[in-house]
Amino acid sequence: MTACLKMLLLSFVMLGLSGCGEQPDNNKPVVKNAVSDPDQVMTNSEIYLTNNGWRAAIIKSNLLKAYTRIDTTLIYGVEVRFFDSAGVQTSTLTADSGRVSQRTNIMSVTGHVKANTKDNRKLVSDSLRWDAKNDKVVTEGHVEVYRENGWLSGEGLETDQRLSKVLIKRNLKGSFNEPNQ
């Protein structure tokens, strides 16, 4: 009987030792990858960009993913309203997606980019980069600019957010009607 008791006792000890492994702790924080995992994900959001204290733009997006450690905010379904230093809206822009750095106030957008100004100037491109601090819009890709009396197209662009001073860098084409006198 003692041999059976010893065997039973040894079985319980072995069974107890086999359960001494590390158990998962559901209260431990999940370690996130700083680059691939966003700090915040929001739908139907707005970002306000300022320049020397005045509102330069309101960026609306259907989906926003913020990566604060690398100062990058990815936006999808983009609509932007631009303002001048007096607070007057100067233009709007739509695009499929974009990237915003709030530290530098630079926004890059891609996919079906369209901009419209209050005085009916239009810009169409595959991609644009807007620097709020310097009031500069640039692209190296194909661009089309429409005004009341004509149009321009080409490769590469530098302009302001009002599309008032347009420089097309390469392969310039266009057509303008003479103004009525």
Phi and psi in degrees as a GROMACS rama.xvg file:
@    title "Ramachandran Plot"
@    xaxis  label "Phi"
@    yaxis  label "Psi"
@TYPE xy
-65.8911  -33.6868  THR-2
-67.4368  -39.5236  ALA-3
-66.3687  -39.9627  CYS-4
-65.9116  -41.0082  LEU-5
-63.0377  -41.3802  LYS-6
-65.8917  -41.46  MET-7
-65.5384  -43.5323  LEU-8
-63.2297  -42.3682  LEU-9
-63.7923  -37.6249  LEU-10
-63.9209  -42.3588  SER-11
-65.2896  -40.5393  PHE-12
-62.9885  -45.528  VAL-13
-63.2105  -42.1477  MET-14
-63.4666  -41.8452  LEU-15
-65.1224  -41.0356  GLY-16
-67.9222  -32.5846  LEU-17
-68.6459  -20.3763  SER-18
-93.9789  8.71148  GLY-19
-87.7418  5.34879  CYS-20
-65.648  167.222  GLY-21
-70.6919  124.506  GLU-22
-87.9988  144.396  GLN-23
-62.9031  136.763  PRO-24
-106.132  106.792  ASP-25
-71.0546  -8.57593  ASN-26
-92.5792  -4.57089  ASN-27
-71.88  142.456  LYS-28
-68.6222  146.622  PRO-29
-80.2327  129.343  VAL-30
-81.6683  125.232  VAL-31
-103.862  147.299  LYS-32
-78.7891  122.303  ASN-33
-62.8614  -24.6537  ALA-34
-96.4386  -43.3261  VAL-35
-88.2365  -21.6945  SER-36
-104.802  120.848  ASP-37
-70.8205  153.057  PRO-38
-76.4094  -32.2839  ASP-39
-140.823  145.279  GLN-40
-131.701  125.747  VAL-41
-134.905  151.649  MET-42
-112.662  152.068  THR-43
48.3487  59.8513  ASN-44
-111.148  167.476  SER-45
-132.784  140.006  GLU-46
-118.884  134.094  ILE-47
-106.203  119.94  TYR-48
-101.991  133.802  LEU-49
-117.494  159.311  THR-50
-139.495  109.895  ASN-51
53.8838  38.0662  ASN-52
93.6541  -12.4799  GLY-53
-106.455  151.76  TRP-54
-71.6333  116.369  ARG-55
-91.4088  -33.4779  ALA-56
-161.679  153.6  ALA-57
-118.353  119.85  ILE-58
-106.435  116.268  ILE-59
-103.303  144.391  LYS-60
-145.954  150.265  SER-61
-71.9328  -35.3415  ASN-62
-140.495  135.153  LEU-63
-130.903  134.303  LEU-64
-125.75  115.161  LYS-65
-101.638  129.532  ALA-66
-118.46  84.791  TYR-67
-66.7453  -31.6043  THR-68
-64.1193  -27.7967  ARG-69
-114.891  16.7688  ILE-70
48.8156  49.4923  ASP-71
-133.789  130.774  THR-72
-122.066  121.167  THR-73
-94.1658  134.787  LEU-74
-128.221  145.458  ILE-75
-133.126  139.733  TYR-76
67.355  65.137  GLY-77
-92.7808  135.724  VAL-78
-138.344  125.579  GLU-79
-124.06  136.949  VAL-80
-113.315  125.527  ARG-81
-100.83  145.71  PHE-82
-129.286  151.998  PHE-83
-90.8173  -179.533  ASP-84
-66.169  -17.68  SER-85
-87.7388  -2.04485  ALA-86
88.1435  8.21092  GLY-87
-87.9667  131.864  VAL-88
-67.534  128.362  GLN-89
-104.383  -31.8499  THR-90
-163.434  168.56  SER-91
-129.773  158.348  THR-92
-144.417  142.487  LEU-93
-128.303  149.713  THR-94
-160.569  162.836  ALA-95
-69.4684  -44.1904  ASP-96
-154.799  170.282  SER-97
-167.704  179.396  GLY-98
-139.647  134.083  ARG-99
-125.971  134.688  VAL-100
-109.475  113.074  SER-101
-76.3174  -21.6794  GLN-102
-69.1123  -42.4222  ARG-103
-97.8852  -10.8927  THR-104
59.2169  39.6627  ASN-105
-112.525  131.83  ILE-106
-122.399  131.865  MET-107
-116.092  134.902  SER-108
-129.091  152.202  VAL-109
-141.176  156.944  THR-110
83.0209  108.113  GLY-111
50.3556  49.8036  HIS-112
-76.1667  127.204  VAL-113
-137.717  131.096  LYS-114
-125.145  143.045  ALA-115
-134.608  138.108  ASN-116
-104.203  168.873  THR-117
-61.6575  -30.6187  LYS-118
-99.1516  32.9663  ASP-119
65.298  27.9204  ASN-120
-88.2186  141.814  ARG-121
-130.26  146.493  LYS-122
-131.686  136.449  LEU-123
-130.417  132.766  VAL-124
-158.895  168.15  SER-125
-84.7741  -25.555  ASP-126
-157.221  153.879  SER-127
-148.691  156.247  LEU-128
-128.76  128.956  ARG-129
-116.4  125.242  TRP-130
-106.5  103.871  ASP-131
-65.7732  -37.3417  ALA-132
-63.9996  -34.833  LYS-133
-105.184  5.73909  ASN-134
48.4706  51.6509  ASP-135
-128.78  133.099  LYS-136
-116.018  128.302  VAL-137
-137.304  154.71  VAL-138
-155.282  153.374  THR-139
-103.409  -9.11815  GLU-140
-86.1924  -171.926  GLY-141
-68.4966  142.207  HIS-142
-144.631  148.424  VAL-143
-129.761  135.23  GLU-144
-125.835  128.191  VAL-145
-116.96  137.223  TYR-146
-130.471  173.984  ARG-147
-55.7363  -39.3657  GLU-148
-104.738  12.7117  ASN-149
164.615  -167.578  GLY-150
-146.562  158.015  TRP-151
-133.162  148.458  LEU-152
-146.378  161.946  SER-153
166.428  -163.964  GLY-154
-114.629  130.347  GLU-155
80.3095  139.922  GLY-156
-151.359  145.25  LEU-157
-138.694  126.767  GLU-158
-156.21  179.493  THR-159
-101.717  173.454  ASP-160
-69.6088  -13.2089  GLN-161
-91.801  -4.16194  ARG-162
58.1905  31.5514  LEU-163
-87.1566  -31.65  SER-164
-120.25  100.742  LYS-165
-108.387  127.583  VAL-166
-120.173  114.748  LEU-167
-99.0912  126.719  ILE-168
-82.3999  -36.0356  LYS-169
-143.71  154.791  ARG-170
52.4593  46.0593  ASN-171
-66.9931  130.521  LEU-172
-135.24  155.103  LYS-173
177.898  173.072  GLY-174
-152.334  130.974  SER-175
-133.555  142.214  PHE-176
-88.101  146.576  ASN-177
-69.8034  140.375  GLU-178
-67.045  147.355  PRO-179
-69.458  137.621  ASN-180
